[in-house]
Amino acid sequence: MNKIDKNSKTPLYIQLMDILINKIENYMKENDQLDSEREICQKYSVSRTTVRQALDELEKERYIYKVHGKGNFVSSRRMEQKLLKVYSFTDEMKKLGKNPTSDLLGFEIAIESKEILKKLNIKEDELVYKISRIRLADDIPMLYEVTYLPYKRFKGLTREMLMQKSLYEIFKDDFNINIISAEESIEGILINKLESAYLNVPEGQAGLKVERITYSYKQVIEYTKTIARGDKFKYRVSLKNQ
């Protein structure tokens, strides 16, 4: 759609939003400047009120950002994750040309709750590694992540190892463990005060909670709970009718 249909029941500003979103997603890149309000009015034969309403909605949905006195610009893209195979944050960011890094907030050996032990499929008296991290891309906080590992399976894991390699590289290189499969659940949330501080976003902003249980053959090797910024991530699932 690249024309406004004034006979349509769809409000004009919604039609204009669709046109601009298509242009942003397919023909523009981050920080590109949109046409001025006057140019958009002339190009699509709509009023200044319609244009402003469409641009306001695009800003709310984080397609654009406004710079006072200069105009409207394309926001940074959300990272799209396809849920077709087991993926690594580090590998996926590298594929996008981003520089992935991690801030290690906590590393401890602990006795965890029955809920965590159940997810790891280990006994109640067994110890667990608890690893808390902020995952960044080009120095922008993207994820707040807490990972639990069975201590017996990863005895010898150190803070220094986590500072040097990704977790999945450690699994393979240092413990000879191959990831075979994983289960994930994804839930929409509102980011709380603690998470907002770590992710540098306002409290109450939309986010995603992703819980993952990772398997090496039939044995659970990892349980991770991740809070992802809603303005930076989206997940895509491919479905087939068989």
C-alpha positions as CSV (number, residue, x, y, z in Angstrom):
1,M,0.0,0.0,0.0
2,N,1.5,3.3,-1.1
3,K,-1.6,5.5,-1.7
4,I,-4.3,6.9,0.6
5,D,-7.8,5.7,-0.1
6,K,-10.1,8.4,1.1
7,N,-13.2,6.2,0.5
8,S,-11.9,3.5,2.8
9,K,-13.4,3.0,6.3
10,T,-9.8,2.8,7.6
11,P,-8.9,6.1,9.2
12,L,-6.5,8.2,7.1
13,Y,-3.8,8.3,9.8
14,I,-3.8,4.5,10.0
15,Q,-3.4,4.2,6.2
16,L,-0.5,6.7,6.4
17,M,1.1,4.8,9.2
18,D,1.0,1.6,7.1
19,I,2.7,3.5,4.2
20,L,5.4,5.0,6.4
21,I,6.1,1.7,8.2
22,N,6.5,-0.1,4.9
23,K,9.0,2.6,3.8
24,I,10.9,2.5,7.1
25,E,11.2,-1.4,7.2
26,N,12.1,-1.9,3.5
27,Y,13.8,1.3,2.2
28,M,15.4,3.1,5.2
29,K,18.0,2.4,7.8
30,E,18.6,3.5,11.4
31,N,18.8,7.3,11.9
32,D,17.6,8.1,8.4
33,Q,15.5,11.2,8.4
34,L,11.8,11.1,7.3
35,D,10.3,13.6,5.0
36,S,9.1,16.8,6.7
37,E,5.4,17.1,7.8
38,R,4.8,19.5,4.9
39,E,6.4,17.1,2.3
40,I,4.3,14.2,3.7
41,C,1.1,16.3,3.4
42,Q,1.8,17.2,-0.2
43,K,2.9,13.7,-1.2
44,Y,-0.2,11.9,0.2
45,S,-2.7,14.8,0.0
46,V,-3.6,14.7,3.7
47,S,-3.9,17.3,6.4
48,R,-1.2,18.3,8.8
49,T,-3.4,16.9,11.6
50,T,-3.4,13.5,10.0
51,V,0.3,13.5,9.5
52,R,1.0,14.5,13.1
53,Q,-1.3,11.8,14.4
54,A,0.4,9.2,12.3
55,L,3.9,10.3,13.4
56,D,2.9,10.4,17.0
57,E,1.7,6.8,16.8
58,L,4.9,5.8,15.0
59,E,6.9,7.4,17.8
60,K,4.8,5.5,20.5
61,E,5.5,2.3,18.7
62,R,9.2,3.1,18.5
63,Y,9.5,3.2,14.7
64,I,10.8,6.7,14.8
65,Y,12.2,9.3,17.2
66,K,11.9,13.0,17.1
67,V,14.6,15.6,17.4
68,H,13.3,19.1,18.3
69,G,13.9,21.5,15.5
70,K,15.2,18.9,13.1
71,G,12.5,16.4,12.4
72,N,11.8,12.7,12.6
73,F,14.3,9.9,12.3
74,V,14.2,6.1,12.0
75,S,14.8,4.3,15.4
76,S,17.2,1.5,15.8
77,R,15.9,-1.9,14.6
78,R,14.5,-4.5,17.0
79,M,16.6,-7.6,17.0
80,E,14.6,-10.4,15.4
81,Q,15.1,-13.9,16.7
82,K,13.6,-16.8,14.6
83,L,12.6,-19.7,16.9
84,L,13.7,-22.5,14.5
85,K,16.8,-23.8,16.3
86,V,18.9,-23.3,19.5
87,Y,20.6,-19.9,19.3
88,S,23.2,-18.0,21.1
89,F,23.0,-14.3,21.9
90,T,26.7,-13.8,21.1
91,D,26.4,-15.6,17.7
92,E,23.2,-13.8,16.7
93,M,24.6,-10.4,17.5
94,K,27.7,-11.1,15.5
95,K,25.6,-12.1,12.5
96,L,23.9,-8.7,12.7
97,G,27.2,-6.9,12.7
98,K,26.9,-6.0,16.4
99,N,29.6,-6.3,19.0
100,P,28.2,-8.5,21.8
101,T,29.5,-8.1,25.4
102,S,28.4,-9.1,28.8
103,D,28.6,-7.4,32.2
104,L,28.9,-10.1,34.9
105,L,26.8,-9.0,37.8
106,G,27.0,-12.1,40.0
107,F,28.7,-15.5,40.1
108,E,28.0,-17.8,43.0
109,I,27.5,-21.4,44.1
110,A,24.3,-21.7,46.0
111,I,21.5,-23.8,47.3
112,E,18.5,-22.9,45.2
113,S,14.7,-23.2,45.6
114,K,12.8,-26.4,44.8
115,E,11.4,-24.7,41.7
116,I,14.9,-24.1,40.2
117,L,16.1,-27.6,41.2
118,K,13.1,-29.1,39.5
119,K,13.8,-27.3,36.3
120,L,17.4,-28.5,36.4
121,N,16.1,-32.0,37.2
122,I,18.5,-32.5,40.2
123,K,18.2,-33.5,43.8
124,E,17.2,-31.0,46.6
125,D,20.6,-31.1,48.3
126,E,22.6,-30.4,45.1
127,L,24.5,-27.2,44.6
128,V,23.9,-24.8,41.7
129,Y,25.9,-22.2,39.9
130,K,23.9,-18.9,39.7
131,I,25.2,-16.5,37.0
132,S,23.7,-13.0,36.6
133,R,24.6,-10.9,33.5
134,I,23.6,-8.0,31.4
135,R,24.0,-8.8,27.7
136,L,24.9,-5.8,25.5
137,A,25.1,-5.1,21.8
138,D,27.3,-2.2,20.7
139,D,27.4,-1.2,24.4
140,I,23.5,-1.0,24.6
141,P,21.9,-3.1,27.3
142,M,19.6,-5.7,25.6
143,L,19.0,-8.5,28.1
144,Y,19.1,-9.1,31.8
145,E,19.8,-12.7,32.3
146,V,20.0,-15.1,35.2
147,T,21.4,-18.6,34.5
148,Y,21.4,-21.7,36.7
149,L,23.7,-24.7,36.1
150,P,24.1,-28.0,37.9
151,Y,27.3,-27.7,40.0
152,K,28.3,-31.3,39.6
153,R,28.1,-31.1,35.8
154,F,30.2,-27.9,35.6
155,K,32.6,-28.3,38.6
156,G,35.6,-26.0,38.0
157,L,33.7,-23.2,36.2
158,T,35.2,-19.9,37.2
159,R,34.3,-16.2,36.9
160,E,37.4,-15.8,34.7
161,M,36.1,-18.3,32.2
162,L,32.8,-16.4,31.9
163,M,34.7,-13.1,31.3
164,Q,36.6,-14.6,28.4
165,K,34.1,-16.8,26.5
166,S,30.4,-17.1,25.9
167,L,28.6,-19.7,28.1
168,Y,27.9,-22.0,25.1
169,E,31.6,-21.8,24.1
170,I,32.5,-22.9,27.6
171,F,30.1,-25.8,27.4
172,K,31.8,-27.1,24.3
173,D,35.4,-26.2,24.8
174,D,35.9,-26.7,28.5
175,F,33.3,-29.4,29.4
176,N,32.9,-31.2,26.1
177,I,29.1,-30.7,26.3
178,N,27.1,-30.3,23.1
179,I,23.7,-28.6,23.1
180,I,21.1,-30.9,21.4
181,S,17.8,-29.1,22.1
182,A,16.1,-26.5,24.2
183,E,12.6,-25.5,25.3
184,E,11.6,-21.9,25.6
185,S,8.5,-20.1,26.9
186,I,8.0,-16.4,26.1
187,E,5.7,-14.1,28.0
188,G,4.9,-10.4,27.7
189,I,5.7,-8.4,30.9
190,L,6.1,-4.9,32.3
191,I,9.7,-4.3,33.3
192,N,10.1,-3.8,37.0
193,K,12.3,-1.3,38.9
194,L,15.4,-3.6,39.2
195,E,15.2,-4.7,35.6
196,S,14.8,-1.1,34.4
197,A,18.0,-0.1,36.2
198,Y,19.9,-2.8,34.5
199,L,18.5,-2.3,31.0
200,N,18.4,1.5,31.2
201,V,14.8,1.8,30.3
202,P,11.8,3.3,32.2
203,E,10.1,1.2,34.8
204,G,6.8,-0.2,33.4
205,Q,8.1,-0.4,29.8
206,A,7.0,-3.5,27.8
207,G,9.4,-6.4,27.8
208,L,9.6,-10.1,27.2
209,K,10.4,-12.8,29.7
210,V,12.1,-15.8,28.1
211,E,12.6,-19.0,30.1
212,R,14.9,-21.6,28.5
213,I,15.7,-25.2,29.6
214,T,18.7,-26.5,27.6
215,Y,19.5,-30.2,27.0
216,S,22.5,-32.2,26.1
217,Y,20.8,-35.3,24.8
218,K,18.2,-36.1,27.6
219,Q,20.1,-34.3,30.4
220,V,19.2,-30.8,31.5
221,I,22.4,-28.6,31.5
222,E,21.0,-25.1,31.9
223,Y,18.0,-23.1,33.0
224,T,18.0,-19.4,32.1
225,K,15.5,-16.7,32.8
226,T,15.9,-13.6,30.5
227,I,14.3,-10.2,30.5
228,A,14.5,-8.7,27.1
229,R,13.7,-5.1,26.1
230,G,10.5,-4.9,24.2
231,D,11.8,-2.1,22.1
232,K,14.8,-4.1,21.0
233,F,13.6,-7.6,20.5
234,K,10.9,-9.5,18.6
235,Y,10.6,-13.3,18.1
236,R,9.4,-15.0,14.9
237,V,7.9,-18.5,14.8
238,S,7.5,-20.4,11.5
239,L,4.5,-22.7,11.5
240,K,3.7,-25.5,9.0
241,N,0.4,-27.2,8.3
242,Q,1.3,-30.9,8.1
